Amino acid sequence: MNLTLGQFQDAFVASLYGNPAEELAALTDQPAFAVYRNTVLAGAVDALCANFPSVERLVGHDWMHGAAAAYAQLSPPGDPRLIRYGAGFPEFLDEQTGAQGTPWLADVARLDFDWAVAFSAPVDPSLDLTELAGMDAADLAHCHLRPRRGVRWRWFPLHPVFSLWRHNREGLDWPPAQPWIAEGALLTGDADGVSHHPLDAGGCAFLDACAAGHALEQAALLAEQTQPDLDFNDLLGRLLQARVFLPLSLA
């Protein structure tokens, strides 16, 4: 059977990850192919361990290596940028650990992957505060603040995921007095790297609304409905200082 180049490539990759194709038996039955397959799998496992350092510190190298190998068998890389490998790894961890006393582990993995996305995203220009100078209240109410592509945020209502992630990402010991409370996280990537900031529920709701296309007035209302005690002026100032938004867009 003659295969097209695309069919050959698909069958070859499938064989590398344990799904041998009959059409390639003459190739894949050779002992050298097993060596090549193990090398490719090891590369995928190494990429996952590198992309999820906070998870590895929490669970240990051996556990992480085993979980990464199992995931790589099920979901080989589909993007040549290995820093973007592992988008489905948090869901995989949910299935593995959700009922084993670490229900927060998958959320820590989500922040690890968000960091990788923020780090590798194109560096968009950011909103300059001078763009707001001279605008009246009506203008501001109708302007659209759009998050840059290198910005990620999440709210975690059950666990202090941001603190768990940050302490393990930075190799810090867990403080005995750390409260076990809901937390949110904001990650911003730019030419200097990735910065991280705590973010409350109202801030996450505000960025959700901005990303959905709501004008500033409506986005602020949704944020205050989510968190009635929100100091919106303080929130907006912190987000502008973190260079979260693209240059101004008027409705």
C-alpha positions as CSV (number, residue, x, y, z in Angstrom):
1,M,0.0,0.0,0.0
2,N,1.4,3.3,-1.1
3,L,1.1,6.1,1.5
4,T,1.0,9.8,0.8
5,L,3.6,11.9,2.7
6,G,0.9,13.1,5.2
7,Q,-0.3,9.5,5.8
8,F,3.3,8.3,6.3
9,Q,3.9,11.1,8.8
10,D,0.7,10.4,10.7
11,A,1.5,6.7,10.9
12,F,5.1,7.3,11.9
13,V,4.1,9.6,14.8
14,A,1.4,7.1,15.9
15,S,4.0,4.3,16.0
16,L,6.3,6.5,18.1
17,Y,3.6,6.7,20.7
18,G,2.7,3.0,20.9
19,N,0.1,2.7,18.1
20,P,2.1,0.8,15.4
21,A,0.7,1.0,11.9
22,E,0.7,-2.2,9.9
23,E,1.9,-0.3,6.8
24,L,5.1,0.6,8.6
25,A,5.9,-2.8,10.1
26,A,9.1,-3.2,8.1
27,L,10.3,0.0,9.7
28,T,8.8,-0.1,13.2
29,D,9.8,-3.8,13.9
30,Q,13.5,-2.9,13.7
31,P,15.3,-2.7,17.1
32,A,16.6,0.8,16.3
33,F,13.1,2.1,16.0
34,A,12.4,1.3,19.7
35,V,15.5,3.3,20.6
36,Y,14.2,6.2,18.6
37,R,10.7,5.9,20.1
38,N,12.1,6.0,23.7
39,T,14.2,9.1,22.8
40,V,11.1,10.9,21.5
41,L,9.0,9.9,24.5
42,A,11.8,11.0,26.9
43,G,11.8,14.4,25.2
44,A,8.1,14.8,25.7
45,V,8.4,13.8,29.3
46,D,11.3,16.2,29.9
47,A,9.2,19.0,28.3
48,L,6.3,18.4,30.6
49,C,8.5,18.3,33.7
50,A,10.1,21.6,32.5
51,N,6.7,23.2,31.9
52,F,5.2,22.2,35.2
53,P,7.9,22.9,37.8
54,S,5.5,23.8,40.6
55,V,3.7,20.5,40.2
56,E,6.9,18.6,40.2
57,R,8.1,20.2,43.5
58,L,4.8,19.4,45.1
59,V,4.6,15.7,44.1
60,G,8.3,14.8,43.7
61,H,10.4,13.9,40.6
62,D,9.4,10.2,40.5
63,W,5.6,10.8,40.6
64,M,5.8,13.6,38.1
65,H,8.0,11.6,35.7
66,G,5.4,8.7,35.9
67,A,2.5,11.0,35.3
68,A,4.3,12.8,32.5
69,A,5.1,9.5,30.8
70,A,1.5,8.4,31.0
71,Y,0.2,11.7,29.6
72,A,2.8,11.7,26.8
73,Q,1.6,8.3,25.7
74,L,-2.0,9.6,25.5
75,S,-1.3,13.1,24.2
76,P,1.9,13.5,22.2
77,P,3.0,17.1,21.4
78,G,1.0,18.7,18.6
79,D,3.0,21.9,18.4
80,P,6.7,22.3,17.7
81,R,7.0,24.8,20.5
82,L,7.4,22.4,23.4
83,I,6.9,25.2,25.8
84,R,3.2,25.1,24.8
85,Y,3.1,21.3,25.4
86,G,0.7,20.1,28.2
87,A,-2.5,22.1,27.6
88,G,-4.5,19.1,28.7
89,F,-2.2,18.0,31.5
90,P,-4.2,19.8,34.3
91,E,-7.4,17.9,33.2
92,F,-5.3,14.7,33.2
93,L,-4.2,15.5,36.8
94,D,-7.8,16.1,37.8
95,E,-8.6,12.6,36.8
96,Q,-5.6,11.2,38.6
97,T,-5.6,13.2,41.8
98,G,-9.0,14.7,42.3
99,A,-10.1,12.1,44.8
100,Q,-6.7,11.5,46.3
101,G,-6.4,14.4,48.7
102,T,-4.8,16.9,46.3
103,P,-7.8,18.4,44.5
104,W,-5.8,21.7,44.1
105,L,-2.9,20.1,42.1
106,A,-4.5,20.5,38.7
107,D,-5.1,24.2,39.4
108,V,-1.5,24.6,40.3
109,A,-0.7,23.0,36.9
110,R,-3.1,25.5,35.2
111,L,-1.0,28.3,36.5
112,D,2.2,26.6,35.4
113,F,0.8,26.4,31.9
114,D,-0.5,29.9,32.0
115,W,3.0,31.0,32.8
116,A,4.3,29.2,29.8
117,V,1.6,30.8,27.6
118,A,2.3,34.2,29.0
119,F,6.1,33.7,28.5
120,S,5.8,32.6,24.9
121,A,3.0,34.9,23.7
122,P,3.7,37.8,21.3
123,V,4.7,40.9,23.1
124,D,1.8,43.3,22.4
125,P,2.0,47.1,23.1
126,S,0.4,48.1,26.3
127,L,-1.9,50.9,27.3
128,D,-0.1,54.2,28.1
129,L,-1.7,56.2,30.9
130,T,-1.3,59.3,28.7
131,E,-4.1,57.9,26.5
132,L,-6.6,58.5,29.3
133,A,-5.6,62.1,29.8
134,G,-8.3,64.6,28.8
135,M,-11.0,62.0,28.5
136,D,-14.3,62.8,30.3
137,A,-16.4,60.3,32.3
138,A,-18.6,59.5,29.3
139,D,-15.6,58.7,27.1
140,L,-14.1,56.5,29.8
141,A,-17.4,54.7,30.4
142,H,-17.6,53.6,26.7
143,C,-14.0,52.7,26.1
144,H,-13.0,49.1,25.7
145,L,-10.0,47.8,27.7
146,R,-8.8,44.6,26.0
147,P,-6.2,42.4,27.7
148,R,-2.9,41.7,25.9
149,R,-2.3,38.2,24.6
150,G,0.4,37.6,27.2
151,V,-2.0,38.1,30.1
152,R,-3.6,35.3,32.0
153,W,-5.8,35.4,35.1
154,R,-7.8,32.9,37.2
155,W,-10.0,32.8,40.3
156,F,-9.8,29.7,42.6
157,P,-12.8,29.7,44.9
158,L,-11.8,26.7,47.1
159,H,-8.0,26.8,47.7
160,P,-5.0,29.2,47.9
161,V,-3.8,28.1,44.6
162,F,-1.8,31.2,43.8
163,S,0.2,30.9,47.0
164,L,0.7,27.2,46.4
165,W,1.9,27.9,42.9
166,R,4.2,30.8,43.8
167,H,5.9,29.2,46.8
168,N,6.7,26.0,44.8
169,R,7.6,27.9,41.6
170,E,10.1,30.0,43.6
171,G,11.3,27.1,45.8
172,L,9.9,28.6,49.1
173,D,8.8,26.8,52.1
174,W,5.0,26.9,52.9
175,P,4.4,29.3,55.8
176,P,2.7,27.6,58.8
177,A,0.4,30.6,59.2
178,Q,-0.7,30.7,55.5
179,P,-4.5,30.9,55.5
180,W,-6.3,28.3,53.4
181,I,-8.6,30.7,51.5
182,A,-9.8,31.4,48.0
183,E,-7.3,33.2,45.8
184,G,-6.9,34.6,42.3
185,A,-3.8,35.1,40.1
186,L,-2.7,37.4,37.4
187,L,0.2,36.6,35.1
188,T,1.6,39.2,32.7
189,G,4.2,38.4,30.1
190,D,6.3,41.0,28.3
191,A,9.8,41.5,27.0
192,D,11.2,41.4,30.6
193,G,9.6,38.0,31.3
194,V,6.5,37.0,33.3
195,S,5.3,38.9,36.4
196,H,2.7,37.5,38.8
197,H,0.3,39.3,41.0
198,P,-2.6,38.3,43.4
199,L,-6.0,39.1,42.1
200,D,-9.3,39.1,43.9
201,A,-12.6,37.8,42.6
202,G,-13.8,41.2,41.4
203,G,-10.6,41.7,39.4
204,C,-11.0,38.3,37.7
205,A,-14.6,39.1,36.9
206,F,-13.6,42.5,35.5
207,L,-10.9,41.0,33.2
208,D,-13.4,38.3,32.1
209,A,-15.8,41.1,31.1
210,C,-13.1,43.1,29.3
211,A,-12.1,40.0,27.4
212,A,-15.7,39.3,26.4
213,G,-15.9,42.8,24.8
214,H,-17.8,44.8,27.5
215,A,-17.1,48.5,27.7
216,L,-15.5,49.8,30.8
217,E,-18.7,50.9,32.5
218,Q,-20.4,47.5,32.1
219,A,-17.3,45.6,33.0
220,A,-16.9,47.6,36.2
221,L,-20.5,46.9,37.1
222,L,-20.0,43.1,36.7
223,A,-16.9,43.3,38.8
224,E,-18.7,45.1,41.6
225,Q,-21.6,42.6,41.5
226,T,-19.1,39.8,41.9
227,Q,-17.3,41.6,44.8
228,P,-19.5,44.3,46.4
229,D,-16.6,45.6,48.6
230,L,-14.3,46.0,45.6
231,D,-12.3,49.3,45.4
232,F,-12.5,49.6,41.7
233,N,-10.2,52.6,41.4
234,D,-7.5,50.7,43.2
235,L,-8.1,47.6,41.0
236,L,-7.9,49.6,37.8
237,G,-4.7,51.4,38.9
238,R,-3.1,48.0,39.7
239,L,-4.1,46.6,36.4
240,L,-2.7,49.6,34.5
241,Q,0.5,49.4,36.4
242,A,0.8,45.7,35.5
243,R,0.4,46.6,31.8
244,V,-2.5,44.3,31.4
245,F,-4.3,46.2,28.5
246,L,-3.8,46.9,24.9
247,P,-3.8,50.5,23.7
248,L,-7.2,52.1,24.0
249,S,-10.2,51.2,21.8
250,L,-13.3,53.3,21.7
251,A,-16.8,51.9,21.1
